[in-house]
Structures are given as C-alpha cells and as structure tokens.
Amino acid sequence: MAALRRDREALAEEERRHSALCCHLEELVQEHCRANEADKYRSFIGDLERIVNLLLSLCGRLSRIDRALLALHSDSQSEEAADERASLQVKRSQLLAQTEDARELKENLERRQRVVHAVLSGRLAAPQLHDYRRFVAAKPSLLIRRRHLDDLIRQGEERLARLTESLPPPEATPGAGGRAGAGPLPASSAPCPCPFPSLLSSGHAHAVHSTAVTSL
C-alpha cells in the first residue's frame, strides 16, 4: 500500500507537468491559429479526456459484472441465483452495447485528431508540434494509470478493512503481576503493531502505459 501511494504521488507530479504543458499549448494555439481552428483544437482535447474516461468506466463496470458472474456458482440451481445471473447478463449486454457506441466515438475522435494535427502542422514550429504530439500521447496514458492506481489502492483498503473486521475482539489484559484490584493497562501503554503484512506488492504499482488514443 505504501508503494502504491508513492507511485500515486509520482503520478500526480507527472499530471502537474502535463497540465502546465496543456496551458502552454493553449497559449500557442490562441496566438497562432484562427478562431475556428482554435475551437476545433479545444473541442478535440476536451472530448479526448471525456471519451477515454467513458471507455475506462465502461470497461471497469464490465469487469465487475464478469467477476460477479464468476462468483455465482455455475451449478447453483436456486431460483434466487438464476434471477441474479439473468439480471447480470442483461446489464452486461447493455454495457457491451454502450462500449460499442463509445468505440465509434473514439474512431470519430481519431479522425478529428488527424484534422487538428494537419491544422497545427501549418501553424506551429517543429518543436511546438512535437510538444503537441507528446501532450496528446500522454493524455490517455495518465488517465489509465490514474484509474488503475486508484482501483488498486481502493481494493487494498477494502481488503484491509475486511481483515480488520474478521479479527476477534481483544481480550482484557490482566493487571501487572496479577495483583488483585488492578485494572487493565491503559491502551497507550501497550501499542499493538499491525497484525498483517503488506497487502499489495510494489510489483502491481505500474499500470498499462498506453501512449496513444488508439490504445483503448
């Protein structure tokens, strides 16, 4: 968990640098492009983040439904299990349809990306165009890594909470030396270390490093 939080802090620093690059590019576009070209650029950048987040959300919901279906024993013949399985299958079909719609939006976004790139190629210097390419390539990667790290940390905290709830209640501690009439030791005088090891290894800290819109 500590390693995951350190990675989240490092990612936050990358996000701050990316945000600064976004502001720099916005100034360049405002300075060098016509009004309608600048509008196309801003619309593309805004939709890029929205569509990537939409696809990530849909994929996450599909994954949770698939896990829930696997958790239902396939040999269970109870009416309740059958009803729950049918309900999950309906939700899964709906999410698959929504995912297909989102992929069509992504394909349209890729066409708009080519249009915006063509416009900027005629307006910006080579180093500035390189910054634009780097910015667009990093956007999906940062969003994917943020979602992945947040999910890992949330899952780890949930596991920790479940383990804590499963522990038996602490027994009363006898007085020092077993003297009659002695009350229990104050809680502050007997600190109890965490009874479990790290729940998540640092090997899970790095998510998919996608670097293009087409990676989703």
TORKOL-4160 file (C-alpha; in steps of 0.2 Angstrom, whole numbers, padded with zeros to 4 digits, m for minus):
216
<pt num="1" X="0000" Y="0000" Z="0000"/>
<pt num="2" X="0014" Y="0012" Z="0004"/>
<pt num="3" X="0022" Y="0009" Z="m0013"/>
<pt num="4" X="0006" Y="0012" Z="m0022"/>
<pt num="5" X="0004" Y="0028" Z="m0013"/>
<pt num="6" X="0021" Y="0033" Z="m0018"/>
<pt num="7" X="0018" Y="0029" Z="m0036"/>
<pt num="8" X="0002" Y="0039" Z="m0035"/>
<pt num="9" X="0012" Y="0054" Z="m0028"/>
<pt num="10" X="0024" Y="0052" Z="m0043"/>
<pt num="11" X="0010" Y="0051" Z="m0055"/>
<pt num="12" X="0002" Y="0067" Z="m0048"/>
<pt num="13" X="0019" Y="0076" Z="m0052"/>
<pt num="14" X="0018" Y="0070" Z="m0070"/>
<pt num="15" X="0000" Y="0076" Z="m0070"/>
<pt num="16" X="0005" Y="0093" Z="m0065"/>
<pt num="17" X="0019" Y="0094" Z="m0078"/>
<pt num="18" X="0006" Y="0088" Z="m0091"/>
<pt num="19" X="m0006" Y="0102" Z="m0085"/>
<pt num="20" X="0007" Y="0115" Z="m0087"/>
<pt num="21" X="0011" Y="0109" Z="m0105"/>
<pt num="22" X="m0008" Y="0110" Z="m0109"/>
<pt num="23" X="m0008" Y="0128" Z="m0103"/>
<pt num="24" X="0007" Y="0132" Z="m0114"/>
<pt num="25" X="m0001" Y="0124" Z="m0129"/>
<pt num="26" X="m0017" Y="0133" Z="m0127"/>
<pt num="27" X="m0007" Y="0149" Z="m0127"/>
<pt num="28" X="0002" Y="0144" Z="m0143"/>
<pt num="29" X="m0015" Y="0139" Z="m0152"/>
<pt num="30" X="m0023" Y="0155" Z="m0146"/>
<pt num="31" X="m0008" Y="0165" Z="m0153"/>
<pt num="32" X="m0005" Y="0156" Z="m0170"/>
<pt num="33" X="m0022" Y="0149" Z="m0175"/>
<pt num="34" X="m0038" Y="0156" Z="m0182"/>
<pt num="35" X="m0053" Y="0157" Z="m0170"/>
<pt num="36" X="m0062" Y="0142" Z="m0179"/>
<pt num="37" X="m0046" Y="0132" Z="m0178"/>
<pt num="38" X="m0043" Y="0135" Z="m0160"/>
<pt num="39" X="m0061" Y="0130" Z="m0157"/>
<pt num="40" X="m0058" Y="0113" Z="m0166"/>
<pt num="41" X="m0042" Y="0111" Z="m0155"/>
<pt num="42" X="m0051" Y="0114" Z="m0139"/>
<pt num="43" X="m0066" Y="0103" Z="m0144"/>
<pt num="44" X="m0054" Y="0089" Z="m0148"/>
<pt num="45" X="m0044" Y="0090" Z="m0132"/>
<pt num="46" X="m0060" Y="0090" Z="m0121"/>
<pt num="47" X="m0068" Y="0076" Z="m0130"/>
<pt num="48" X="m0051" Y="0066" Z="m0129"/>
<pt num="49" X="m0052" Y="0066" Z="m0110"/>
<pt num="50" X="m0071" Y="0063" Z="m0109"/>
<pt num="51" X="m0070" Y="0048" Z="m0121"/>
<pt num="52" X="m0055" Y="0040" Z="m0113"/>
<pt num="53" X="m0064" Y="0041" Z="m0096"/>
<pt num="54" X="m0080" Y="0034" Z="m0104"/>
<pt num="55" X="m0071" Y="0019" Z="m0110"/>
<pt num="56" X="m0062" Y="0016" Z="m0094"/>
<pt num="57" X="m0078" Y="0017" Z="m0084"/>
<pt num="58" X="m0087" Y="0005" Z="m0096"/>
<pt num="59" X="m0073" Y="m0007" Z="m0095"/>
<pt num="60" X="m0072" Y="m0006" Z="m0076"/>
<pt num="61" X="m0091" Y="m0009" Z="m0075"/>
<pt num="62" X="m0090" Y="m0024" Z="m0087"/>
<pt num="63" X="m0075" Y="m0031" Z="m0077"/>
<pt num="64" X="m0085" Y="m0030" Z="m0060"/>
<pt num="65" X="m0100" Y="m0039" Z="m0069"/>
<pt num="66" X="m0089" Y="m0053" Z="m0075"/>
<pt num="67" X="m0082" Y="m0055" Z="m0058"/>
<pt num="68" X="m0100" Y="m0056" Z="m0051"/>
<pt num="69" X="m0105" Y="m0069" Z="m0063"/>
<pt num="70" X="m0090" Y="m0079" Z="m0059"/>
<pt num="71" X="m0094" Y="m0078" Z="m0041"/>
<pt num="72" X="m0111" Y="m0086" Z="m0044"/>
<pt num="73" X="m0108" Y="m0105" Z="m0044"/>
<pt num="74" X="m0112" Y="m0111" Z="m0061"/>
<pt num="75" X="m0120" Y="m0127" Z="m0054"/>
<pt num="76" X="m0132" Y="m0117" Z="m0042"/>
<pt num="77" X="m0150" Y="m0121" Z="m0047"/>
<pt num="78" X="m0158" Y="m0110" Z="m0034"/>
<pt num="79" X="m0171" Y="m0098" Z="m0041"/>
<pt num="80" X="m0163" Y="m0083" Z="m0032"/>
<pt num="81" X="m0146" Y="m0087" Z="m0041"/>
<pt num="82" X="m0154" Y="m0089" Z="m0058"/>
<pt num="83" X="m0163" Y="m0072" Z="m0056"/>
<pt num="84" X="m0147" Y="m0064" Z="m0051"/>
<pt num="85" X="m0137" Y="m0072" Z="m0065"/>
<pt num="86" X="m0151" Y="m0066" Z="m0078"/>
<pt num="87" X="m0150" Y="m0048" Z="m0071"/>
<pt num="88" X="m0132" Y="m0048" Z="m0073"/>
<pt num="89" X="m0132" Y="m0054" Z="m0090"/>
<pt num="90" X="m0145" Y="m0041" Z="m0095"/>
<pt num="91" X="m0133" Y="m0027" Z="m0088"/>
<pt num="92" X="m0118" Y="m0035" Z="m0097"/>
<pt num="93" X="m0127" Y="m0034" Z="m0113"/>
<pt num="94" X="m0132" Y="m0016" Z="m0111"/>
<pt num="95" X="m0114" Y="m0012" Z="m0106"/>
<pt num="96" X="m0107" Y="m0021" Z="m0121"/>
<pt num="97" X="m0119" Y="m0010" Z="m0132"/>
<pt num="98" X="m0113" Y="0006" Z="m0124"/>
<pt num="99" X="m0095" Y="0001" Z="m0126"/>
<pt num="100" X="m0098" Y="m0002" Z="m0144"/>
<pt num="101" X="m0105" Y="0016" Z="m0146"/>
<pt num="102" X="m0090" Y="0023" Z="m0136"/>
<pt num="103" X="m0078" Y="0014" Z="m0148"/>
<pt num="104" X="m0087" Y="0023" Z="m0163"/>
<pt num="105" X="m0085" Y="0039" Z="m0154"/>
<pt num="106" X="m0066" Y="0035" Z="m0152"/>
<pt num="107" X="m0065" Y="0031" Z="m0170"/>
<pt num="108" X="m0073" Y="0048" Z="m0174"/>
<pt num="109" X="m0061" Y="0056" Z="m0162"/>
<pt num="110" X="m0046" Y="0049" Z="m0171"/>
<pt num="111" X="m0052" Y="0057" Z="m0187"/>
<pt num="112" X="m0053" Y="0073" Z="m0179"/>
<pt num="113" X="m0036" Y="0071" Z="m0171"/>
<pt num="114" X="m0029" Y="0070" Z="m0189"/>
<pt num="115" X="m0038" Y="0086" Z="m0194"/>
<pt num="116" X="m0031" Y="0095" Z="m0179"/>
<pt num="117" X="m0014" Y="0089" Z="m0182"/>
<pt num="118" X="m0015" Y="0095" Z="m0200"/>
<pt num="119" X="m0020" Y="0112" Z="m0195"/>
<pt num="120" X="m0006" Y="0113" Z="m0181"/>
<pt num="121" X="0007" Y="0107" Z="m0193"/>
<pt num="122" X="0004" Y="0123" Z="m0204"/>
<pt num="123" X="0004" Y="0135" Z="m0189"/>
<pt num="124" X="0017" Y="0129" Z="m0176"/>
<pt num="125" X="0035" Y="0127" Z="m0177"/>
<pt num="126" X="0043" Y="0109" Z="m0177"/>
<pt num="127" X="0047" Y="0109" Z="m0158"/>
<pt num="128" X="0030" Y="0116" Z="m0154"/>
<pt num="129" X="0022" Y="0102" Z="m0164"/>
<pt num="130" X="0032" Y="0089" Z="m0155"/>
<pt num="131" X="0026" Y="0096" Z="m0139"/>
<pt num="132" X="0008" Y="0094" Z="m0145"/>
<pt num="133" X="0011" Y="0076" Z="m0150"/>
<pt num="134" X="0019" Y="0072" Z="m0134"/>
<pt num="135" X="0004" Y="0080" Z="m0125"/>
<pt num="136" X="m0009" Y="0070" Z="m0134"/>
<pt num="137" X="0000" Y="0054" Z="m0132"/>
<pt num="138" X="0002" Y="0056" Z="m0114"/>
<pt num="139" X="m0016" Y="0061" Z="m0110"/>
<pt num="140" X="m0024" Y="0043" Z="m0111"/>
<pt num="141" X="m0009" Y="0035" Z="m0103"/>
<pt num="142" X="m0010" Y="0047" Z="m0087"/>
<pt num="143" X="m0029" Y="0044" Z="m0086"/>
<pt num="144" X="m0027" Y="0025" Z="m0087"/>
<pt num="145" X="m0013" Y="0025" Z="m0074"/>
<pt num="146" X="m0023" Y="0036" Z="m0063"/>
<pt num="147" X="m0038" Y="0024" Z="m0064"/>
<pt num="148" X="m0028" Y="0009" Z="m0061"/>
<pt num="149" X="m0018" Y="0015" Z="m0046"/>
<pt num="150" X="m0034" Y="0022" Z="m0038"/>
<pt num="151" X="m0043" Y="0005" Z="m0041"/>
<pt num="152" X="m0028" Y="m0004" Z="m0033"/>
<pt num="153" X="m0027" Y="0007" Z="m0018"/>
<pt num="154" X="m0046" Y="0006" Z="m0016"/>
<pt num="155" X="m0046" Y="m0013" Z="m0017"/>
<pt num="156" X="m0031" Y="m0014" Z="m0005"/>
<pt num="157" X="m0040" Y="m0003" Z="0008"/>
<pt num="158" X="m0056" Y="m0014" Z="0006"/>
<pt num="159" X="m0046" Y="m0030" Z="0009"/>
<pt num="160" X="m0038" Y="m0022" Z="0025"/>
<pt num="161" X="m0055" Y="m0017" Z="0031"/>
<pt num="162" X="m0062" Y="m0034" Z="0029"/>
<pt num="163" X="m0047" Y="m0042" Z="0038"/>
<pt num="164" X="m0048" Y="m0030" Z="0052"/>
<pt num="165" X="m0067" Y="m0034" Z="0054"/>
<pt num="166" X="m0063" Y="m0053" Z="0054"/>
<pt num="167" X="m0051" Y="m0051" Z="0069"/>
<pt num="168" X="m0058" Y="m0057" Z="0086"/>
<pt num="169" X="m0061" Y="m0044" Z="0099"/>
<pt num="170" X="m0046" Y="m0040" Z="0110"/>
<pt num="171" X="m0046" Y="m0049" Z="0127"/>
<pt num="172" X="m0044" Y="m0040" Z="0143"/>
<pt num="173" X="m0026" Y="m0038" Z="0149"/>
<pt num="174" X="m0023" Y="m0043" Z="0167"/>
<pt num="175" X="m0015" Y="m0031" Z="0179"/>
<pt num="176" X="0004" Y="m0030" Z="0181"/>
<pt num="177" X="0010" Y="m0045" Z="0191"/>
<pt num="178" X="m0008" Y="m0051" Z="0193"/>
<pt num="179" X="m0012" Y="m0040" Z="0208"/>
<pt num="180" X="m0030" Y="m0041" Z="0214"/>
<pt num="181" X="m0040" Y="m0025" Z="0210"/>
<pt num="182" X="m0028" Y="m0019" Z="0197"/>
<pt num="183" X="m0037" Y="m0013" Z="0181"/>
<pt num="184" X="m0032" Y="m0016" Z="0163"/>
<pt num="185" X="m0017" Y="m0007" Z="0156"/>
<pt num="186" X="m0020" Y="0009" Z="0148"/>
<pt num="187" X="m0022" Y="0007" Z="0129"/>
<pt num="188" X="m0007" Y="0019" Z="0126"/>
<pt num="189" X="0005" Y="0009" Z="0136"/>
<pt num="190" X="0003" Y="m0007" Z="0126"/>
<pt num="191" X="0004" Y="m0002" Z="0107"/>
<pt num="192" X="m0001" Y="m0016" Z="0095"/>
<pt num="193" X="0008" Y="m0017" Z="0079"/>
<pt num="194" X="m0002" Y="m0020" Z="0063"/>
<pt num="195" X="m0005" Y="m0039" Z="0063"/>
<pt num="196" X="m0004" Y="m0042" Z="0044"/>
<pt num="197" X="0010" Y="m0039" Z="0031"/>
<pt num="198" X="0008" Y="m0028" Z="0016"/>
<pt num="199" X="m0007" Y="m0032" Z="0006"/>
<pt num="200" X="m0001" Y="m0027" Z="m0011"/>
<pt num="201" X="0016" Y="m0029" Z="m0018"/>
<pt num="202" X="0025" Y="m0015" Z="m0027"/>
<pt num="203" X="0025" Y="m0025" Z="m0042"/>
<pt num="204" X="0007" Y="m0020" Z="m0045"/>
<pt num="205" X="0011" Y="m0002" Z="m0044"/>
<pt num="206" X="0013" Y="0001" Z="m0063"/>
<pt num="207" X="m0002" Y="0001" Z="m0074"/>
<pt num="208" X="m0004" Y="0000" Z="m0093"/>
<pt num="209" X="0007" Y="0013" Z="m0101"/>
<pt num="210" X="m0003" Y="0017" Z="m0116"/>
<pt num="211" X="0003" Y="0032" Z="m0126"/>
<pt num="212" X="m0010" Y="0034" Z="m0140"/>
<pt num="213" X="m0028" Y="0037" Z="m0142"/>
<pt num="214" X="m0029" Y="0021" Z="m0152"/>
<pt num="215" X="m0023" Y="0011" Z="m0137"/>
<pt num="216" X="m0040" Y="0010" Z="m0130"/>
